[in-house]
Amino acid sequence: MLTDLEKNAIRDHYQNIGKNLPNFRPRAAQREMIAAVANAFSRTLVREEGGEAPKREGESIAVIEGPTGVGKSLAYLLAGGIMAQTRGKRLIVSSATVALQEQLVDRDLPFLVEKSGLELTFALAKGRGRYLCPYKLYQLTQGSAQQSLLGFEAPAALWDTKPKKEELDTLRTLADEFAARRYNGDRDAWPEKIDDGLWLRITNDRHGCLKAACPNRAECPFYLARDVLETVDVVVANHDLLLSDISMGGGVILPAPENSFYCIDEAHHLPKKALSQFAAEHSWNTAAWSLEKLPQITGKIAAVTDKAELANLADEAAVSLLDSLHEWQFHLAEEPEMSIRPSHGEASHSETNSDFNRKNSEPTWLWQDGKIPEGLELLVSNTAVAAKSLLKHTYGLNDALSAARRDKEQDSVLIDRLSSEFGLFTARIEQISAVWDLFATVPAEGEAPLAKWITRRIDDKNDYIFNASPISSANHLANSLWRRAAGAVLTSATLQSLGNFNLLLRQTGLVWLPETTTLALQSPFDFEAQGELYLPPVHASPKDPAAHTAAIVEWLPKLISAEEAIGTLVLFSSRKQMQDVALRLPDTYLPLLLIQGELPKAVLLQRHDEALQSGKASIIFGLDSFAEGLDLPGEACVQVIIAKLPFSMPDNPIEKTQNRWIEQRGGNPFIEITVPEASIKLVQAVGRLIRTEQDYGRVTILDNRVKTQRYGQQLLACLPPFKRIG
């Protein structure tokens, strides 16, 4: 329950914004959201001293849909910041995009502190991979004379190919600038693009990290950044980092869930982000290379730790795992699903993968319903057992190195070098073991299957990628996050599908926490006065792509004036259709077109703005990613044209496995998943039109299924109440 102190603090600081900002207009929906956030966090359960952790049922969790214009970030930062301070928690704000992270840190939080008078400290959290490791960098930039004086050779694991001169030059420049404190070690702060492969050699990874024993610990960018996180009120992160922390047990990179209030913005992205985090994959080539090289380093570890027997056990497990991988190579070479499909799409004889493989150049063998194919049960089991055994012995060797480092008589420089190098192997072995643990898992009767598939990568090295993933992240999120968090708010402009929150609650596992609050805020915009919805008589069905493309080409010149200096956004579901339409438009329209993918997004938007400023029309052709997060207020977007309803086809192994499971339980995946997800995407696309109270314009949908199909009426019912024409 909210205390009087909390109520007064929230009211007073909110009123301060109005006093300090002449044009600030308090909005009813914003005040409603502030109250909802504060009330949710006030219901957090406190663990009694010496007692068990309280069982959480969602009482301190709120799901809030806040349309554009509500002022969501100010609402959750104000209420969440005050509640975190009064309840002794940290406020962790997580977003799906870098753009929103930067907006929160560079604009929203400084604005709140300045205008409200609320003393709130904050910092941006990034994963280890965004920071360089000084120890690795100095290793790779030492002269050969220095290395021989120290008594060891160059770290082979850090260079699996001979370094190029330009790579060494870049590393030396980085090292010089970092040592001189002109560069802080954050990848995003370096003014030039650093090649991914090169950055990987110097980045901070948890397995190779020497932690407190590192001679460069005092200047480590990652630890310096993490130390700051322990001192601030608000930590701004992204979904990937949040989920990575949760998958490691929580409290590893970010503050522990039990001590945190979460504000998860752009929350509609969370379920799929979580799926990718809880999935696992490994490459056959990388695994084989690591296993072949492993004895070289285990022998060195045995020499300095006196753990020859443990090193031998690790080597034996590596040999056993390598034998299993070679056996897999034999089976995969014989497997019809792994054969290269003709590019012109001849029919495949496979019942499970033909469509998927025809659409993808990389052959993929999807195990139907996640079941191990007949005759491969023993090989799966052997591979999983060998991987698990190797991981156990690898951890043992890591512990032995840590113990040896504590022994002052040992050569600490050599041990540190081995620890850093061995970290690469530990990370890869952990990855391999995670994959085979999932491959060997057989869910209980009635439980959702796992998606399991193998992809053949056809290039100069010819590789196989082993993949496994849950088909839903709900269980992981419910147990690892929601039941542990002190409180959480999930928000976005679009969280409902088909008029309710059911899809999101199912996908996030909140459906199992019955006391979770849901709230749909009203938009501050007068949609009926500001916008129109036009459904022209398009007779061609999108199920006939050629006819539908021709219809779009026919309609666009009728809808868009080439003379009027306004912005139009045309959204497509298919890159091919977008390009076909662009090629077939009348010549007068071609100079007006700006096509996603042909220019960087920032450049495209700048050209769009320049065209309008010079009194010309400008037309943006975009795909799904332009249907969300694109902010084009005023004349920059007076018309949104949607070529086709945004249905996504189940064309990846996880979706295909999920859909079969729904069908086997008597459900209809199109009704349960495809239509609700299309509803969210359509609302987002339509949301590009009205961004402020002064905006106006028209949305046009060139897909006749909104009129002819029953689900079309459901989709239309969820759109803003524009004036309907046509």
C-alpha positions, 0 to 999 in steps of 0.5 A: 500500500502506498504511504502518505510520504510516497503519495506526496512525493509523487504529487509534488515532483509531478507538479514541479514539472508543470511549474518549471515547464511553461507548455507542460500539460498534465494528461489524465492518462499519464496520471493514471499510469503514474498511479498504476506503477506506484500502486503495483510497486507498493504491493511488493511482498517483503521477506520476513527475517529468517523466513522463506521467500514470499510466493508471488502471484503477480500482485506487484506486476502491472501490464500497461498499454500506453498509446503514443502521446501518453508520456509513458517514460516520464510516468514510469521513471517518476513513479518507479524512481520514487518507489525504488528510493522509498522501498530500498530497491533499484529501478531497472528500465529495459528497452528493446532498442538502442534508440530508446536506451539513448533517449532515456539516458540522454533526454528523459532522465535528465529532463525528469531530474531537472524539471521535477527536482527529483534527485535521481542518479542513473547509468546505462548498463551494457553487456561484457561484450561492449567493453574491451579486456585490457589484459587481452588487449595488452597480450596481443599488443606486446612485442615478441621480445616481451613475450619471450622474456615472460616465458610463454608463447603468443596466445594461440587461442586468441589468433586462429589465423595469422593476424593482418597488419591492419588488425595489429595496427588497430589493436596498437592504436586502441591500446595506446589510446586506452593506456593514455585514458583518451579512450574508455574501452567502450566499443560504442565510444570508439569513433571508427567501426571495429571489425566484429572478428577483431573485437571478439579477440579483445572483448571481455568474456566471463569465462576468460575473465580473471576477475579480482586476480586480474592485474588490470582489474583497476582499469577494467572498463566492464568492472568500472561500469558495473561498480557504477551500477551498484551506486545509482537509483536507475539502471537503463538496460536492454532486453538482451542484457536483462535476459542474459542476466536472468539466464545466469541466475540473476544479479550477475550483471544487473542488481538481483531481481529480489532487489529490483523494480523493473520497467520493461518498455517495448514489452511486446518484444520480450517473448521473442527476445527471451526465446533467442536467449534460452535457445542454444546452438553450436557449429560442428567446425568450431566444436571440432577445432576446439576439441582438437586443440584442447589437449594443448592447453590442458597439458599446460594447465596440468603442469602448473596445477598438478592435476594431470588426472583431471586433465586426462579425464577432460582429454578423454571426454573431448575425444569421446565427444569428437568421436560422436561429432564425427559419427554425426558428420557421417549420418548428416552426409547420408541424410536426405534433408541435408542435401542441396536443393535445386535453386529453382525450387523443385518439389522435395520428398520431405513431408516436414521440411520441403517448404522451409528448405525450398525457401532457404538456401541452407538445407535444414533438418527439422526433427518433427515434434522435437522427437529424436529420429529413430535409430539416433537415440543412442548417438544423441545420448552419447553426445550429450553425456560426453559434452556434460562430462567434458564441461564438468572436467573443464570447470574442475580445471578452471577451479584448479587454476584459481587455486593455483593462483592463490598459491603465491609460489606459482608463476601468476603471469603464466597462470593468468595467461592460461586462465584467459586462454582457457576461458575461450574453450570453457565458453565453447564447451558450455555452448556445446553442452547446452545444445546437447542437453536440450537435444537429449531432453524428452519433455513429459507427456502433455508438455510442450516439445522443444524445437530441434534442428540441424542446418547445413551451411554451404560455403568454402568450409561447409559446416553444420549448425546444431540448434535447439530451443523451447517453443515458448519462453513463458515458463522461463520468464515466469520462474526466473523473473516474475516470481523473483522480481520485487515488482515489474511494469510491462508497457508499450504503445501496443500490447493488446491484440484483438482487444485483449492482453491474452496473447502477451500474458500467455507468451510471457507466462504472466497468465500463471500469475493471476494477480497481475494487473492489466490496464489499457490507457486512452489515447490523448488524440482525437482520431475521428477528427484527425484521421481517416481510414480508407478501404478502396475496392481492391479486387485482387487478393494477396494470395495471388501475388502477381495480381495484387502487385499489379493492383498496388501499382494501379492504386498508388498514383490514385492515392499519392499526388506527385505534386503535393509536398507531403510525406507518404509511408507505404508499408510492405510485408514482402521485399520482392513486392516492394521492389516490383512495385517501385520498378513499375510505378510511372516515371514521375514517381521514381524521383520521389521514392526512398526505399528501405535498404537502399540507404541507411535509415538515418540518411533516408529520413534526412533525404525525406525531410530535405525533400519536404523542406524544398517543397517536394513530395516524398514517398518512403517504401518500407518493410516491417521494421518501418512499421514500428518506432518510426516517428514522422510527425506533421507533414512528414507523414500525412498518409500511411498506405498498407499494401498487405495485412502483416501476417507472418508465415511460420517459416522458422523451425520454432514456429513450425514446431509450435504450430504443430503442437497447437494443432495436436492439441486441437487448436488452430495456430492461425487463430491463436497466434497468426491473427493476434500477432497480425493485429499488433503489427497492424495497430503499430503500422497505423500508429505511424500516422498520428504522432501529435495532437496537431497531426492529421492524415489518412490510412489506406489498406490495399488488402481486401481481406479486411472486408471479405474475411471474418478476422478482417473485421476483428482487425479493423475493430482494434484500429483507432476510431478514424472516420471511415471512408470508402 
